[in-house]
Amino acid sequence: MRFAFVMPYYMPDGIGGGAERQAHLLAHALAERGHEVFYLAGNPKGKPQFEEDAGVSVMRVLRHPAKLHFLDYPRILSHLRRLSPDVVLSRIRMYYFPVSLYGLLPRRTSVIFIPEDRLSTPFPETRMIWRGVGLTPKMPLYIAHALATDVFAQTGLMLADRLVVQNEIQRRNVRKFFLRRAVKLPSLFRPPRVVASKSPKPLILWVGNVRATKRPEVFVDVAARLPEYDFVMVGRKTERFSGALPNLRALGELPHDDVLRWMARAWVLINTSTARGEGFPNVFLEAWYLRTAVVSFGADPDGLVSSGLGLKVEDADEGAAAVRRIVEDAEFRSRLTERAHTHVLENHLPEVVVPKFLRIVSGINGG
């Protein structure tokens, strides 16, 4: 089969988040299984416009996604008509509309992935801008842009052949608000080549790009309550927390292999994202596979964390108590991490996820 991904960034270019990582993993997993795979993306770093990467044909032909992405719609459709893929998909809502429009052609299938819980509800961008911008001269412009984004995205969501979600909350929201059926697909995980031993001293890790929904300040609050442990922050803009506490290091953005080395060394990963800010955090899969215990302040897809793959907490005091329990009780820590490691092996490896995805594409499993 011929697949085309439409995404703002190609993950190896060093830009993007969880949605880009999942798209990259799926694209390469399909190419490894003999499918023809194209990847349409932007080119913010001046890379070659056309490149073959381990069986994936990368085409960096899109505009910068933050600047009137609507202008890219004709270009996307033109490239798709020329490539003529059997299946076209996107994990980014700004491209839902052209992807779904192409899927209306005979014998073509469009697949839309919903990466965050809030994006399974009506007008999420408009509501976010309305709450966050305040009364400024540019407010009407911001609202108009957000409203147009939502209208195009929701039209695409309604037209798509297949809707794919990450958890039951998203599936219920899609049925409730859009009267559509969605299929849940486990997030994809490829075991890393990185090898690193656990730190001899307790090491507590936070990974993410600093923004409001990630709530990095909560991690700092936990670190202040546990001065006897080492705390490390990794991710874009984390440098702002450098020097905040004697036991806290903020390393900024690192290559993904380096992030995984820190993950492998850590005893505990703390995730402070709001529940609505995540669909299924990739860092959970990385931590679980690398036998790093997870403490979550919000994200708990389908109750996996609270059902035995980690500890769910509500505030910094609970978070500090959870970390201390994990560090001081070696037997409990071992049970927790082994259970989580097994869960990844049984549910998230390519040999498990890719066949499920192909069944969704073919219309099996209620797609």
N, C-alpha and C positions, 0 to 999 in steps of 0.2 A: 504494500500500500504506500501511497505518497501522503506525507504529512507536512503541514506548514504551521509553524508557530509564529504568532505575532505578539511581540513583547517590546517594551521600551529599551531594554538593555540585554546584552548577552553576558551572562555571569562571569566568564573568564576575563572580560574586559575590566573587571574590578569595580563594577557599579551594580547595585541592586540589592534586594533583600530576599526574604523567604520565597516570594512568588517566583522570582527569577531563578533561584536555586532549584525549585521544584520543576520548573519548565526545562532547565538545562539537564537535570537528571533524566527526565522522561524522554527528552529528545535523543540523548545518547543511548538510553536503554533501547529505544525503538530502532536506532541505527544499528546497534549491535545485533539485533535480531533480523537484520536484512531489509528493513523498510527504508524507503527513500525519504529523507528528512531535510526540510528547509527551515531556516530560522530567520525571520525578518525582524530587524532591530534597529535602534538608533546607533549613532557613531560619535559619542561625545568626546572620545579621546583620539580621534584621527587614526584609527586602525584601518587596515585594508578594507575596502568596501565589500569585496567578495573574498571568501576564504573557505577552504575545506578543513574542518576540525574533527578528526576521528569519525568520518562518515556523515557529519552534519554539514550541510551547505549553508554557511552563515552569510547573510546579505544585510549589511549595515546601510540601509537605504531610507530610514525614517528620520523625521525631524526630531529636534529635542522635545521630549514628551511634555515638558512643562509649559511650552509655548504654543498655545492654540493647536492642540493635537487634532482638532477637527479637520485641519487643513491636510492632514495625512490620509484621510479616508479615501479620496480618489486614487492616491498613489498605492495604498494598500490593495485596493480592489484591482488595480491595473496589474500589479505584480502577481496577485493570486490568479487572475485570469490567465496570465502567461504561464505560470508554473503548473496550473491545473491540478492541485492536490485533491486527493479523495477526501481528506479530513483536514480542517483548519481549526486551530484552537488558540485561546488566549486565557491567561490568568490575570490580566489587568483590565479593569472595567472600561478604561478609556478606549479600548479597542473592541469591546463587545459588539458594537453596531456594525462596523464593516465585516468583521468575522462572521456574524450571523447573517448578514446580507448575502455574502458569498455562499453560505450554506443553503440558500433558497434555490440555487441552481440544481437542475436534475442530477441525481447520483452524487451529490456533494453533501458532506456532513459537517456541521459546525458544533464545536464543543466549547462550552463556557465553564470555567472554574471560578468558584467564589472563594477568595482567600481569607476574608475576614467576616466575623459575625455581623458587624454593622452593615456590610455591603449586601446582606440578604434582606434588608429592610428598605422601604421607599425613601428616596431623596436623601441619602446619607450625607452627601457633600454639601447640599444646600443647608441642611440642618446644622452641620458642623460649622460652616461659615457664618450662619446667622448667629450662632452662639458665641463664636470666637472673635469676630472682626470688630464689633462695636461700631459706633457711629463715626465714620470717617468719610471724607469726600469720595474715596474709592469704593465705598461699600456697595453701591449699586452695581459697579462693574464686577466686583467679586461675586455678588449674588447671581448676576446674570450668567457668569462663566460656570459657576457651580450648578445652576439650574439646567443649563444646556448640557453639561456633562452628565447629570443625572437622567435627563430625558433620553439622550442618546443611549446611555448604558442600559436603562430599563427597557427601552425598545428592543435593544439587542438581546437582552435577557429573555424577553417574551418571544423573540423570533428564533432563538437558538434551537437546534435539534436536540442537543443533550446538555443538561445542566449537572455539574459535578460539584459536590460540597464536601467539606472536611469533617463535619460533625452533625449530630442530630438537631441542634439548635438551628443551624443553617437550613437543614432540610425542612423543618417545621415552618420556618419563616418564609421560605420560597413557596410552600403550599398555601400558607395563610395570606400572604400579601400579593402573590403573583399568580396563584392558582395553577402552578406548574409542579410537575413531579421532578424531583432531583435524585440523583444516585450518589451515595457516599462512597468515596474512594480513599483508602489509606494513603497518607503521605509517603513519598518514596525516600528510601535511604540506601546509600551505597557505602559499605564499610570502608573507612579511610585506610590509607597506607601508613598513616602516622603511628609511630610507636613511642610511647612515653610512659614512664612509671609514675605512680602516685607520689605526690610531694611527701617527704618525710614528716613535715609539719602540716597541720590542718590548713588547707587552702580553700577559700570560699570565692566563687567566681560569679561575675555578672557579664553577660554578652548581649550587645544590642547597640543600635544607633540611638543616640539621645533625642527623644521627642516626648511629647506630653503623655501619650498612651503607654510609653515604656516605664515611666515613673522611676527613673534611676535614683532619685533622692531617697526613696524608700530603702534601697540597698545601703546607702550611706548611713541611714538611721540604724539599720541592723549592725553595721560595722562599728558604730559608736557604742553599741551595747555589748560588743564582744571584743574588747581590745586585745585579748590574748591570742586571737586568731589573725591570720593574714587574709586580707580581702583584695581582690584584683578586679578591675573593670576593663573590658575590651570593647571597642566599637567607636564608630564615628562620633566625634565631639565629646567623648568621655574625658578628654584632657581638662575640661573645665573643672573636674573634681580633683585634679592633682593637688596634693598638699592639704586636702580637706581634713584628713585624719592621719595620725602617725602609722596606723596599721592598714592604710588604704593606698593602693597603687592604681593609677589610671593610665593605661598604656596607649589609648587612642586606637585608630583603625589599624588592623594587622591583616596580612594575607591569611586566607582561610586555613591553610595548613598550620600556621602558627596558632590560630585560634583553637584548632583541634588539639594541638600539643598542650595548651593551657587547660583545655577541657579534660584531657586525659590525666593531667597532674592534679586537677582539683578533686577535693573530697565532696564538695557540695556545689551545685549550680542553683543560684537564686534567680527566679523569674518574677519580675515585679509588674509585668504588663497588666493592663486592665483586661477583664474577661472579654469585652467586646472588641479589644484591639488585636486579638489573635484568633485565627481559625484552628491551626495546629502548629505550634512553634517548632521550627526545625531544630532548635537547640535542645528540645526535649529528646528527640531521637538521637542526637549526637551524644548527649549526656548519658542516656540510658544504655546505648551501645558501649560506651567507654566506662561503664560502671561508676558513674558519678551520680550521687544522689540528687534528687530534684526537690526544691522547696518552691512552691508557687503561691503568689499573692492574688492571683486572679484567674489566669488561664488554666482551664481544667477540661479539655475536650472530652466530651462523653463521660466525664467523671473518672478518667483513667488515673489521674494523679491521686485523687482521694480514695480510690478503690484499691490502692496498694502499690502503685508505681512511684509514689513520692509522698510528700506531705503538703497539704493545702492549709494556708494560714491567712489570717485577716489583717494583722497589723504587725508593726515592728517588734513588739514584745513577743508575740507568738512566733514570729519568724526567728528571733534570736533563740527562743526555747527549742524550736525545731532543729536549728543548726547544732545547738549544743547536744541535743539527744543523738543526732546522727554521728557527730564526732566522738562522743564519749561511749556510745554503745556499739562496739565493733560487730557484734552478732546481728543486731538490728540493721546496721548499715549494710552488711553482707546480704541479708535476706532481701532488703529493699532493692539493692542494685542488681542482684542476680535475677530477680523477678522481672525487673524492667529490661534487662539485657535479653532475656528470653522472649519477651513481648516483641521487641524489635525484630528478632530473627524470625519469628513466626508470622508477622503481619506486615512488615514494611520493606523487605528486600525486593529487588527488581523481579526476581523469579516468582514472587507472590503478587505484586502490584500490577505489573505490565499485562499479564493475561486478563486480569479483572478489567483493566482499562480497555483492552481490545474487545472484550465482551460488551462493555458499555457503548463503544463506538458502533458495534454491529446491532445494537438495539436490544441485546439480551440484558437481563436483570432490571427490567423496568425502565430502561433509558428512554 
